[in-house]
Amino acid sequence: MQTTAAHRAAATEVLIIGTGFGGIGMAIRLKQAGIDDVVLLERGDDVGGCWRDNTYPGAACDVPSHLYSFSFEPKSDWSRRYAPQAEILAYLRGCADKHGLRPRIHTGQEVSELRWDAATSLWQATTRDGRIWRARFVVTACGQLSRPLIPRIEGLGDFAGPQFHSATWRHDVDLTGKRVAVIGTGASAIQFIPQIAQRAAQVTVFQRTPPYVIPKQDRPYARWEQRLFARVPGARLATRGWLYLSHEWRALAFTRYPALLKVAQWDALRRLRAQVADPALRRKLTPDYPIGCKRVLLSNDFLPALQRPNVELVTEAISRVTPAGVQTADGRLHGADVLIHGTGFAATEFLTPMTVHGRDGHELNADWKDGAEAFLGISVPGYPNFFMLYGPNTNLGHSSIVYMLESQIAHVLGCLRRVRREGAATIEVRPQAHRAFNNTVQQHIRRTVWDGGCRSWYLTESGRNTVNWPGFTFVYRRLKAGDYQLASG
């Protein structure tokens, strides 16, 4: 039998799964740290993650551009305060090109299984096409919003026309003059509904729960501003710093004192009254839960779009889908030529459908049967040399996930440096540290606005919040990697 050292020599040092912000950022920082033996596996045909997949009309970010980008790879010439999808995708592609990552990226490689081999202290990744990759360390960067959620509705497969999810937009389907049924009024739907309403003959929007909608303070950047950011780095840094601080204070309201959100709630309802004249429509659009309990949405054109003569908002429950359209509980059949699902993602099903087998019979789906959890959202006991980016309880309701990803990337690098420094074979979080961390997270979540009684994609079926970080991002960044145990091979 070959020695452990020989096995390691034949394996990749670090295997990264996913090439969105997490995977690209991790690879760049590894390269800058002198760790060059890195492979990135991507299930799609290019880098970009959700910004590659979500190409629906009107797709854009709801975090300001200068904050929704890497601190170590600034961009001075963002076209708008809130960048559109194509520009963010071009930014990520540019990062991959600039840092020479393309030769390390293997597309069309969806990982179906990860398995730890204790004899060699290596991970084995098997892809859908049967290819096997071996690595000493694995970093998953699959994201929380990568698996489209299709609703379970009777007769859905019977619909006669085209149907698709917003994350798999059918650009070959011309909506001009068509009757379009849209299920959902979440973050994606409020962006594409105003766009398709301009050319469809009829848009019928099916809403289960009304969102809070606040103005999006968006505008193009002037050429002089772009030149200023390019020539005076301090101006760009100051803008990023101000954006960070202006978003960060909101964590106080979301996670500590939800009563502070009452002013924002009053203002959102005031704007709703001012923008929607029809009292019946206004009632349908008035939430009955505290603002922030579900994701707050930014839009300047969603409410006006709902008041177009060719748009109807339906709040009766959907009973079934027929070949001709959507039937609601009141017996009405809403005819449709095209059906679009704006129903979000399976955010609480982390790493699914991938299966992960750790040491001593550990299997991640079994370990997470009561809900996903990880130390810092990154590490799980029983899974040596295994790290997650954007894992459980690291999503944000108030700021940029890119900041959180950079914090996690630094944490992973710290773990790898420690392994190298101490000559160890493996590093694994201690069970007691993992348990204490997640108990604290769940205690803190109970005093946040997300525990305000509404149902949202932050929650599992049992009502546990496994998605959001209940605190300040700078507090998360200060948390250390001291609760790990090392082992020799």
C-alpha positions in Angstrom: 0.0 0.0 0.0 1.2 3.5 -0.8 2.2 5.7 2.0 0.1 8.7 3.2 2.8 11.0 1.9 2.7 9.5 -1.5 -1.1 9.8 -1.7 -0.8 13.5 -0.8 1.8 14.1 -3.4 -0.6 12.9 -6.0 -3.5 15.0 -4.8 -4.4 18.7 -5.1 -3.6 20.8 -2.1 -6.9 22.8 -2.1 -10.1 21.9 -4.0 -12.7 24.7 -4.3 -16.2 23.9 -5.3 -18.0 26.8 -7.0 -16.7 29.9 -8.8 -19.0 32.7 -7.6 -17.7 35.5 -5.3 -16.7 32.9 -2.6 -14.7 30.6 -4.9 -13.0 33.3 -6.9 -12.1 35.3 -3.8 -10.8 32.1 -2.1 -8.6 31.2 -5.0 -7.2 34.7 -5.4 -6.3 34.9 -1.7 -4.7 31.4 -1.8 -2.5 32.4 -4.7 -1.5 35.7 -3.0 -0.6 33.6 0.1 1.7 31.4 -2.0 -0.6 28.4 -2.2 -0.6 27.6 -5.9 -1.8 24.0 -6.0 -5.5 24.8 -6.3 -8.3 23.4 -8.4 -11.7 25.0 -8.8 -14.7 22.8 -9.9 -17.7 24.6 -11.5 -21.0 22.9 -12.4 -21.8 25.6 -15.0 -20.0 26.7 -18.2 -18.3 29.8 -16.7 -17.5 31.6 -13.5 -20.0 33.9 -11.8 -22.3 31.8 -9.6 -25.7 33.3 -9.2 -24.7 36.3 -11.4 -24.1 33.9 -14.2 -27.3 32.1 -13.7 -29.7 34.9 -13.0 -30.1 36.7 -16.3 -33.7 37.7 -16.0 -34.8 41.2 -17.2 -33.9 43.8 -14.7 -31.5 41.6 -12.7 -29.3 43.8 -10.4 -27.8 43.9 -7.0 -29.5 45.5 -4.0 -26.2 46.3 -2.2 -24.2 49.3 -3.5 -21.5 48.4 -6.0 -18.5 49.8 -4.1 -19.5 47.6 -1.1 -20.5 44.5 -3.2 -17.0 43.9 -4.5 -13.7 42.6 -3.1 -11.7 45.1 -1.0 -8.5 43.6 -2.6 -9.9 44.0 -6.1 -11.6 47.5 -6.3 -13.4 48.7 -9.3 -13.4 52.5 -10.0 -15.8 52.6 -12.9 -19.0 51.0 -11.7 -21.7 52.3 -14.0 -24.3 52.7 -11.3 -24.7 52.9 -7.5 -26.3 49.5 -7.7 -24.7 47.4 -10.4 -26.7 45.4 -13.0 -26.2 41.7 -13.4 -24.1 41.8 -16.5 -21.6 44.2 -14.9 -21.2 42.1 -11.8 -20.6 39.0 -14.0 -18.0 40.9 -16.0 -16.3 41.9 -12.8 -16.0 38.3 -11.6 -14.8 37.2 -15.0 -12.2 40.0 -15.0 -11.0 38.9 -11.5 -10.5 35.3 -12.7 -8.6 36.5 -15.8 -6.5 39.1 -14.0 -5.3 36.6 -11.4 -4.7 33.8 -13.8 -7.3 31.4 -12.4 -8.7 30.1 -15.8 -6.2 27.2 -16.1 -7.3 26.0 -12.6 -11.0 26.1 -13.3 -12.8 23.0 -14.6 -16.3 23.8 -15.8 -19.1 21.3 -16.3 -18.0 19.5 -13.1 -20.9 19.2 -10.6 -19.8 17.5 -7.5 -22.2 14.8 -6.4 -20.2 13.3 -3.5 -17.4 14.2 -1.2 -15.8 11.4 0.9 -13.0 11.6 3.5 -10.4 8.9 3.3 -8.9 8.5 6.8 -6.1 6.2 5.6 -4.6 8.9 3.3 -6.0 12.1 5.0 -7.5 13.1 1.7 -10.9 14.1 0.3 -12.3 12.4 -2.7 -14.7 14.4 -4.9 -16.8 12.6 -7.4 -18.6 14.6 -10.1 -21.8 13.7 -12.0 -19.8 12.5 -15.0 -17.9 10.0 -12.8 -14.6 11.9 -12.7 -12.7 11.7 -9.4 -10.7 14.5 -7.8 -8.5 14.1 -4.7 -7.4 16.9 -2.4 -6.0 17.6 1.0 -8.4 20.4 1.8 -11.8 21.1 0.4 -13.6 24.5 0.4 -17.2 24.6 -0.7 -18.4 27.9 -2.2 -21.8 26.8 -3.5 -23.7 29.8 -2.1 -27.1 29.8 -0.4 -29.1 31.0 -3.4 -28.0 28.5 -6.0 -30.9 26.0 -6.1 -34.1 27.3 -7.6 -37.2 26.4 -5.6 -40.1 25.2 -7.7 -43.5 25.3 -5.8 -45.4 22.1 -5.2 -48.7 22.8 -7.0 -51.1 20.3 -8.3 -51.1 20.1 -12.1 -47.9 22.0 -12.6 -46.7 19.6 -15.1 -49.9 19.8 -17.1 -49.4 23.5 -18.1 -49.4 23.6 -21.9 -47.1 26.6 -22.4 -43.5 27.3 -21.5 -42.7 27.6 -17.8 -39.4 28.4 -16.1 -37.8 29.8 -12.9 -36.4 33.3 -12.9 -32.9 31.8 -12.3 -33.2 29.7 -15.5 -34.8 32.4 -17.7 -35.9 31.3 -21.1 -34.6 34.1 -23.4 -35.9 32.1 -26.4 -39.5 32.7 -25.2 -40.8 35.9 -26.5 -43.3 37.5 -24.0 -44.5 40.1 -26.4 -48.3 40.1 -26.6 -48.5 37.0 -24.3 -50.5 36.4 -21.1 -47.9 35.8 -18.4 -48.5 34.3 -15.0 -45.9 35.0 -12.4 -45.9 33.1 -9.1 -44.2 35.0 -6.3 -43.3 38.6 -5.4 -39.8 38.2 -3.9 -36.5 39.9 -4.7 -36.2 38.6 -8.2 -39.9 39.0 -9.1 -40.0 42.6 -8.2 -37.2 43.3 -10.6 -38.5 41.4 -13.6 -42.2 42.1 -13.3 -41.8 45.8 -14.3 -39.7 44.8 -17.3 -42.0 42.1 -18.7 -45.1 44.2 -18.0 -43.9 46.6 -20.7 -44.3 44.1 -23.5 -46.7 41.4 -22.3 -50.4 41.7 -23.1 -51.3 40.7 -19.6 -49.3 39.9 -16.4 -51.1 38.1 -13.6 -49.0 38.2 -10.4 -49.8 35.6 -7.7 -48.8 36.8 -4.3 -48.8 34.8 -1.1 -47.4 37.4 1.3 -46.9 41.1 0.5 -43.3 42.3 0.9 -42.2 45.6 2.3 -40.9 47.7 -0.6 -38.6 50.7 0.0 -37.0 53.1 -2.6 -33.8 52.1 -4.2 -31.4 55.0 -4.1 -30.0 54.2 -7.5 -28.4 56.4 -10.1 -25.7 56.3 -12.7 -22.2 57.4 -11.7 -21.0 60.5 -13.5 -17.8 60.2 -15.5 -16.1 62.7 -13.2 -16.9 60.4 -10.2 -15.4 57.4 -12.0 -12.3 59.4 -12.7 -12.1 60.6 -9.1 -12.3 57.0 -7.8 -9.6 55.9 -10.2 -7.2 58.7 -9.6 -7.8 59.3 -5.9 -7.9 55.9 -4.1 -8.8 57.7 -0.9 -12.1 58.8 -2.4 -13.0 55.3 -3.3 -12.0 54.0 0.1 -14.0 56.7 1.8 -17.1 55.9 -0.3 -16.8 52.2 0.6 -16.2 53.0 4.2 -19.3 55.3 4.4 -21.4 52.6 2.6 -20.2 50.0 5.1 -21.0 52.2 8.1 -24.3 53.3 6.8 -25.4 49.7 6.3 -23.8 48.3 9.4 -25.8 50.4 11.9 -28.9 48.6 10.7 -27.8 45.5 12.4 -28.6 47.2 15.7 -32.3 47.3 14.6 -32.4 43.9 12.9 -30.6 41.9 15.6 -30.7 43.8 18.9 -33.6 46.3 19.1 -36.3 45.4 16.5 -38.5 48.3 17.9 -36.1 50.7 16.1 -37.5 49.4 12.8 -40.9 50.9 13.6 -39.9 54.2 12.0 -38.8 52.4 8.8 -42.1 50.4 8.8 -44.1 53.6 9.2 -42.2 55.2 6.3 -42.7 52.2 4.1 -46.4 52.1 4.7 -46.6 55.9 4.2 -44.9 55.5 0.8 -47.3 52.7 -0.1 -50.3 55.0 0.7 -48.8 57.7 -1.4 -48.0 55.6 -4.4 -51.0 53.3 -4.6 -54.3 55.1 -4.9 -56.6 52.1 -5.2 -57.6 51.1 -1.7 -58.3 47.5 -2.7 -54.8 47.1 -4.3 -53.2 48.9 -1.3 -54.8 46.4 1.1 -53.3 43.5 -0.9 -49.9 45.1 -0.7 -50.0 45.9 3.0 -47.9 43.4 5.1 -49.3 42.1 8.4 -45.9 41.4 10.0 -43.0 43.6 11.3 -40.7 45.1 8.7 -37.5 43.1 8.4 -39.0 39.8 9.5 -38.9 38.8 5.8 -36.4 40.3 3.3 -37.0 44.0 2.7 -37.1 44.7 -1.0 -35.7 47.7 -2.9 -37.5 49.0 -6.0 -38.7 52.2 -7.6 -40.8 50.6 -10.3 -42.6 47.6 -8.8 -45.5 49.4 -7.2 -46.1 51.5 -10.4 -46.0 48.3 -12.5 -48.7 46.7 -10.5 -51.0 49.7 -11.3 -50.6 49.2 -15.1 -53.9 48.3 -16.8 -52.4 45.1 -18.1 -51.2 43.9 -14.6 -53.3 42.1 -12.0 -52.3 41.2 -8.5 -54.0 38.0 -7.2 -53.8 37.1 -3.5 -56.2 34.2 -3.5 -54.4 30.9 -2.9 -53.5 28.8 -5.9 -55.4 25.6 -6.0 -54.0 24.0 -9.1 -52.4 24.6 -12.5 -54.3 23.5 -15.6 -53.1 23.3 -19.2 -54.8 26.7 -19.8 -53.6 28.6 -16.8 -53.7 29.0 -13.0 -56.8 28.2 -10.9 -57.2 29.9 -7.5 -59.2 28.8 -4.5 -62.2 31.0 -5.5 -62.6 28.8 -8.6 -61.4 31.4 -11.0 -59.1 30.3 -13.9 -56.5 32.8 -14.8 -55.6 32.1 -18.4 -51.9 32.2 -19.3 -49.6 31.4 -22.2 -46.4 31.5 -20.1 -45.7 30.6 -16.5 -42.8 32.1 -14.6 -41.7 31.0 -11.1 -40.4 33.9 -9.0 -40.3 31.6 -6.0 -36.7 32.0 -4.8 -34.3 29.3 -3.7 -33.9 26.4 -1.3 -31.7 28.5 1.0 -31.8 26.2 4.0 -30.7 23.1 2.1 -27.0 23.7 2.3 -24.8 21.8 -0.2 -27.7 19.8 -1.4 -27.9 17.6 -3.6 -24.2 16.9 -2.8 -23.6 14.2 -0.2 -20.6 14.6 2.2 -19.2 11.7 4.1 -16.7 12.6 6.9 -14.7 10.4 9.3 -16.1 7.6 11.5 -19.4 7.3 9.6 -20.4 11.0 9.7 -22.7 12.0 6.9 -23.6 15.7 6.7 -27.3 15.3 5.8 -27.7 13.0 8.8 -25.8 15.4 11.1 -28.0 18.2 9.9 -31.3 16.4 10.2 -32.5 19.1 12.7 -31.1 22.0 10.6 -27.7 23.0 9.2 -25.1 24.4 11.6 -21.4 25.0 11.6 -18.7 26.7 13.6 -18.6 30.3 12.2 -20.7 28.8 9.4 -17.5 27.3 8.2 -16.5 24.1 9.9 -18.2 21.0 11.3 -16.8 18.4 13.7 -16.3 15.0 12.0 -15.1 16.6 8.8 -11.4 17.3 8.8 -9.8 19.8 6.4 -13.3 20.8 5.2 -14.5 24.4 5.1 -17.6 26.1 3.8 -18.0 29.7 2.5 -21.4 31.3 3.0 -22.4 28.4 5.2 -25.2 28.2 7.9 -26.0 31.5 9.7 -23.7 33.7 7.7 -26.3 35.4 5.5 -27.0 39.1 6.2 -30.1 41.2 6.3 -28.3 44.5 6.4 -25.0 44.6 4.6 -22.8 43.0 1.9 -22.2 39.2 1.8 -18.9 40.0 0.1 -17.6 41.4 3.4 -18.6 38.2 5.2 -17.0 36.1 2.5 -13.7 38.0 2.9 -13.9 37.3 6.6 -14.4 33.6 6.0 -11.6 33.4 3.4 -9.2 35.0 5.9 -10.3 32.4 8.5 -9.7 29.5 6.1 -6.3 30.8 5.3 -5.5 31.1 9.0 -6.4 27.4 9.4 -4.2 26.4 6.5 -1.3 28.4 7.7 -1.6 26.8 11.1 -1.5 23.3 9.6 1.6 24.2 7.7 3.3 25.9 10.6 2.8 22.9 12.9 3.4 20.2 10.4 0.0 18.6 10.9 -2.0 16.5 8.5 -5.5 17.6 9.5 -7.4 20.4 11.2 -10.9 20.0 12.6 -13.1 22.1 14.8 -13.6 20.9 18.4 -17.2 19.5 19.0 -17.6 21.6 22.2 -16.6 24.8 20.4 -19.0 24.0 17.6 -21.8 23.3 20.0 -21.2 26.4 22.1 -21.1 28.7 19.0 -24.3 27.4 17.6 -26.2 27.5 20.9 -25.1 31.2 21.2 -26.2 31.9 17.6 -29.7 30.5 18.2 -30.1 32.3 21.5 -29.2 35.6 19.7 -31.6 34.9 16.8 -34.5 34.7 19.2 -34.2 38.4 19.9 -33.9 39.4 16.3 -36.7 40.7 14.0 -36.5 37.4 12.0 -38.1 35.7 15.0 -41.1 38.1 14.6 -43.6 35.4 13.7 -43.6 35.4 9.9 -42.6 32.6 7.6 -39.6 33.3 5.4 -36.9 31.6 3.4 -34.6 32.1 6.4 -36.4 29.3 8.2 -36.5 25.5 8.0 -39.8 23.7 8.0 -39.5 23.4 11.8 -39.1 27.2 12.1 -35.3 27.3 12.9 -33.3 30.1 11.4 -30.2 28.4 9.8 -29.5 31.2 7.4 -28.8 34.6 9.0 -26.0 36.0 11.1 -27.6 37.7 14.2 -25.1 40.4 14.8 -22.6 42.9 13.4 -20.3 41.9 10.6 -17.2 43.4 12.3 -17.9 41.2 15.3 -18.0 38.1 13.1 -14.7 39.2 11.5 -13.0 39.3 14.9 -13.9 35.7 15.8 -10.8 33.6 15.9 -9.9 30.1 14.8 -8.5 28.9 18.1 -11.1 26.2 18.7 -9.5 23.7 16.3 -7.6 20.5 16.9 -4.7 19.3 14.8 -3.7 15.7 14.1 -0.7 14.2 12.4 -1.0 11.8 9.5 
